[in-house]
Amino acid sequence: MSGNPSNPTARKHTALPKAQILVEALPWLTRHHGKTVVIKFGGNAMVDEELKAAFAQDVVFLHHAGLKPVVVHGGGPQISAALDRHGIVSEFKAGLRVTTEDAMDVVRMVLAGQVQRELVGLLNQHGPLAVGLTGEDAHTITATKHQPRIEGELVDIGRVGEITEIDTGAIEALLADGRIPVVSSIARSQDDHHVYNVNADTAAAALAAALDAETLMVLTDVEGLYEDWPHSDEVISRLTAKELEKLLPELASGMVPKMEGCLHAVRNGVETARVIDGRVQHSILLEIFTDEGIGTMVVPDAPENETQGEAA
């Protein structure tokens, strides 16, 4: 009898794990209710159809659970593909895309006209929630020309922007109206009025700090920050701002903007910054609403008096 699926007792036991998962989520739901979380959408999650759908479900779940998600996206794979179609070579220096004037036209078209529209569409399958904007809109992100220093020399990488100012007014108005802002990482300069390509990790971190977000989440194509890559695939689950700062010079160039973004966020009021594996379906929910979590979490340094107390 117990094996009969029509048996109420059997059905009850089958559903029990679902109830346990919901109960485990309860303290996290309570803790995060009403808080802003900025999510940088990128990597493989942007090109895999199932992962894109799962991402949209996660963001809508956060919204209905009482959080205030803000999505920031780049579009590396889509930009590279579009540049190839236009016969423009993709080149990277210091982990950033070299962006000529011709390339900037393509970047702008892809980010605001393709990636953002698709993401807004996926989110709006679940209700009239998502609204797309770029850093240009309402001066949300203002930038100036960025010239990274490579081996001691300043290098010109074209229309790549360094953020100078954030205006959160438009995003806060959307959040107050119960919407989910989806922000493309392009910005305009007040100096030369040019439009610049801004690294999406950097933009997400700057917005998280300006919005006084509780959490910054950066989706990527690795499990987190590795302890001793490539010699070990052990992931560092938690580290402080100071510990991360020491590791930065040793990181692969692609990870540098992500981890610098996490460092900026937690040093400017964000409680936690997390790098999580966007190749795992529902990784956002696993990170926020379970005891285990996944990926690497960066936290602010302990206040000096606490550190001295521990030492004593």
Buried (B, 14 or more C-beta within 10 A) or exposed (E): EEEEEEEEEBEEEEEEEEEEEEEEBEEBBEEBEEBBBBBBBBBBBBEBEEBBEBBBBBBBBBBEBEBBBBBBBBBBBBBBBBBEEEEBEBBEBBBBBBBBEBBBBBBBEBBBEBBBBBBBEBBBEBEEBBBBBBBBBBBBBBBBBBBBEEEEEEBEBBBBBBBBBBBBEBBBEBBEEEBBBBBBBBBBBEEEEBBBBBBBBBBBBBBBBBBEBBBBBBBBEBBBBBBEBEEEEEBBBEBBBEEBBEBEEEBEEBBBBBBBBBBBBBBBBBBBBBBBBBBBBBBBBBBBBEEEBBBBBBBBBBEEEEEEEEEE
